[in-house]
């Protein structure tokens, strides 16, 4: 072979070898690239993660739970105009190509030459099908390998799924900003509408967002957003999907959106909704955040709004009693004070409050300038209040609100440091109708209704008295209210005291509970035995594994308002144990019920009515108290309102009962109240458990909140009374109609002045026992008349 020919041969071999090596390398690269290709068939039954939506009892949307805020909308429910807007912006040949638009790729490739030279991100040139492949099955990397995968999967998708299914996946999966995944969530978050209510301009704006929601933000970049929207409208007109006149009319429309995305229009239930989320996670697991469930809760929106208002007003009243603490900020110059004020944290629930600066103080007046630009003065009584406290001066930053009574002056406002909770519950079903876990969820999401373990003080006493009634005592049994000293911890003597350090001697059980006598309660607990009382507290789910020491009888064991409301429900409903709950039912996206709170079986409920007797559901809840005991406690707690520590609630003019509670050093104030169909628990206290201040008892701090709430809750309810058990026996004891178990009722004796029967206790037992009990446990009446009513309360006296 001649030298030139040999070199040509060598060169040829080298070229062939290079081609072979390159081909081998390409084959290895392709094998590596496509070895983990996702299966397009997986999308046949794919459902994108969707938000679980929580609804109140009346169907009001109250919240959503999700990682990606998304509302899945089936293709048949998507307005054609909305789908056309997205196709005009992203892929107008969607129904014509087979998954890859080669002409579009060429156009994008030409632009990418410039993009590469300028270091910009590559153009996608992707069809809607390719975007579905990328968004669901692939990563978002802008690489050649990913683009090849995207194209291949897009072809497979077109072979596997219908065009309508692909478009449905696209419109429900895509990120559109404003905390919105998919067009369903975007319509609600941007415009507060269902997609079926969107007009043409709004459809076009949503379609402008896939290329970059931040680039077309409706508030921060409104001009760019409207320009992009108008371009989409022009595209729709050019394609003949709308008329030019329709497009021009839509282009003249302003772009108006909600200031921020909101999960629901109803905003008074933040504590309730967050508790629902926690309980949903505990019951259903992490599926709650992606399963697209329908969740019906127990919330009554009307009662919830009343509860939030009552608690916030009550905490503000307490706060005002304890003085003006001073401005929350101060500026030395009135120039630029607004920037400082915008950093303030005001309660979002107080929507009328405004940040303001004090511009001038003099002549008995305080003049202000609000952050919205209004000028005015503070009300004279607020000026006096501020000056009696920490004072007020020019440059102070404060909160103000318009006068509720329509006065010209602004009212000075102060965020309370104290906190509290309110729970309202149906005593027969356990449905939690309202729950407020603090003054302001926006300032603190800690739920004091379910998470704050506190001593209930004398609000625990009805459990002691119920245990006594279950063990042979009657409402007219007599126990001594007198000083007592008992061995305490570490060899220290323990001497519980009554609130006003006075003692009334022999008292009926009813009277002792009405006046919340501590020494009497300790003697009663001593007679009954703390083992039985602890078992009752456990049975009613108030305190578990309670120490069997007498101090616990005065409420030193910790519990929550939520649990105590459940226990009081058993008094009202005839002794049944109920399960307090917030979630009534959960259904999946196909409408299948996967959870329900009512676990009772009804074999015939699903059958059609054939004229036979209607199905009978078994009663819910175990019987944890004798029905007569439950009624006796209910009646005695009515006496707390009629003659005891909660007489302020008489202003309701309704049949209500309840029990106040105040703990050592006035650290917590309680009122557990009820009507025949509603149990309400109120707690007031500081998060650090410091004292509320001398005299801040349950009657002073908590009862007024209960009254405010019940005024609204009962205003449309008929006046009704508590129903006694059919087998209860009744007798008049010192002017009060008392209920007794058959055989324990006292005998009728003489007719007192004024007519009507009187009763006396069996004479052989009229002596004081060593434990301070007068008469046998089932004795009929006191040997001494009860003292006149005194307005007292019930500090436990624990030391």
Secondary structure, 3 states (H helix, E strand, C coil): CCHHHHHHHHHHHHHHHHHHHHHHHHHHHHHHHHCCCCCHHHHHHCCCCECEEEECCCCCEEEEECCCCECCCCHHHCCHHHHHHHHHHHCCCCCCCCCCCHHHHHHHHHHHHHHHHCCCCCCCCCCHHHHHHHHHHCCCCCCHHHHHHHHHHHHHHHHHCCHHHHHHHHHHHCECCCCCEHHHHHHHHHHCCCHHHCCHHHHHHHHCCCCCHHHHCCCCCHHHHHHHHHHHHHHHHHCCCCCHHHHHHHHCCCCCCCCCCCCCCCCCCHHHHHHHHHHHHHHHHHHHHCECCEEEECCCHHHHHHHHHHHHHHHHHHHHHCCCCCCCEECCCCCCHHHHHCCCCCCCCCCCCEEEEEEEEECCEEEEEECCCCEEEECHHHHHHHHHCCCCCCCEEEEEEECCCCCCCEEEECCCCCEEEEEEECCCCCEEEEEECCCCCCCCCCCCCCCCCEECHHHHHHHHHHHHHCCCCCCCCEEEECCCCEECHHHCEECCCCCCCCCCEEEEHHHHHHCCCHHHHHHHHHHHCHHHHHHHHHHCCCCCCCCCCHHHHHCCCEECHHHHHHHHHHHHCCCECCCCECEEEEECCCCCEEEECCCCCCCCCCCCCCCCCCCCCCCCCCECCCHHHHHHHHHHHHHHHHHCCCHHHHHHCCCCEEEEEECHHHCEEEEEEEECCEEEEEEEECCCCCCCCCCCCHHHHHHHHHHHHHHHHCCCCCCCCCCCCCCCEEEEECCEEEEECCCCCCEEEEECCCCCEEEECCHHHCCECCCCEECCCCCCCCCCCCCCCCCCCCECCCC
